[in-house]
């Protein structure tokens, strides 16, 4: 497994895990790698400051917790659970996010679509949200 520090054209930095350098190149060339903040597919590698250091074996109980926390698919399971527990408001996302932010609607988890311009306006207003790739946000029911 290879971990790369990545950056999109909008300067959002994130981390990617790949089976090999060839796997990274293939996914990048097929625009399978997208920025988790803005969904941009123009991705580049950045120098990494990560240093591999060997550690003594952890006690059995600690190893169990580490395995649970870093097991394959846990992040994807978490994202899917969050999606399943939010209301899909579709194209009304910017309007609903504003209503919730300004206490004009009940606080609740929502998801939907916004253009890049709408997303920037929400950020400018101090409204926090997370952009996810379309493949992760489809209805799971």
N, C-alpha and C positions, 0 to 999 in steps of 0.2 A: 504494500500500500504506500502510495506517495501522497504527501500533503503539499499543496502549492498555495502560496499567497497570491490572490487574484485581484484584479481591479477592472472596473468597467470604464467606459468612455466618460462617464459622469463623475469619476474619481471615487466611487463607492468601493471600499476594500472588503474582501471576504475570503474565506478559505475553501478550497476544494480538495476532495480526496479521490484519488484515482488508482486503478490497478497498476498502471505503468505510464511512462512518458507517452507512449504510443496511444494509450487509452485517452489521456488528456488531449492530445493533438486531434484524435478522431472526433471526440465530443465537441471540441472547439470548432473544428471545421464544419461539423454538421449542425452548428448553433444549438447544441444540446445544453451548453453551459450558459446560464442566464444570471444576471445580477439579482440577488434576492431582495434588493431595495427597489430598483426601478425596472427590472425585467429586461435590461439592455443585453444584447447578445455580443456586443463588441468587447470581448474580454481579453486581457493580457496578463501574463505572469509577472509578478514582482519579486525582487530579491527577498528571501526569507531570512529572518534572524533566528529561526528555530534551530536549536542545537540538540542533537540526540545524546542523551545521557543515560547510562545504564543505572538501574536502581536495584537495590536488594529486593528480594521477593517479599511481597506484602503478606501479612498474616491472612489465613484462610478467609476470615470474615470480611476483611478489607477487599480481598480479591473478588469476592462475591459481589460486593457493592459496586466495584469498578466495572465488573462485567455487565451488570444490569444497567449502569449509567451509560456505558459506551457500546452496548451491543448493537449489532447491525440492525438497521431499520427503526431504532427507537425514535430518532428525530422525525422520521416519516410518520410513524404511528402518532406521535404527539401532534404534528401538523394536521393529520387526518382527524384526530379527536377534536381539535380546536375548530376545524371546519364543520364537523358534524354538530357541534354545539353552538354554532352561530346562525343567525338569520340571513338568508341570501336576499339582499335588497336590489340586486342587479345594478342597472344603470343609475338608480337613485342613490348610490353609495355616497357621493359627495354631499348631497342634500341631507341625507339621514345622519351622516357623520357630524355635520355642522349642528343639526338639531340636538344630537346627544351631547356634543361638546358644550353648547350654550344652554344646556338644561331645558331645552324646549321639547324633549322627548325622553322617555325613560332610558336609563343607562342599560345597555345590553350589548352583547357581541353581535356585530354585523359583518357581512362580507359582500362584495359586489365588484363592479368595474368602475374605473375612472380613467380618463385620458391622462397623458403625461402632464398636460397643462392643469387639469383639475387637481391632480396629485400635488403639483408644486404649490398651487393656491392653498390647499389644505395644510401643507407643511408651513407655508408662510403665516398661516393663522395659528400655528402652534398645535394643530390637531395631529396626534400621533396615530400612525397606522403602519402596517407592514405590507409591502407588495410581495405577492407570491406568483410563481409561474402558473399559467393557466392549467397545466397538467395536474397541479396539486389542488386546484380550487373547484373542481367539478363536484356536483352534488354526489354524495356517497350513499344516499338512501335508495 
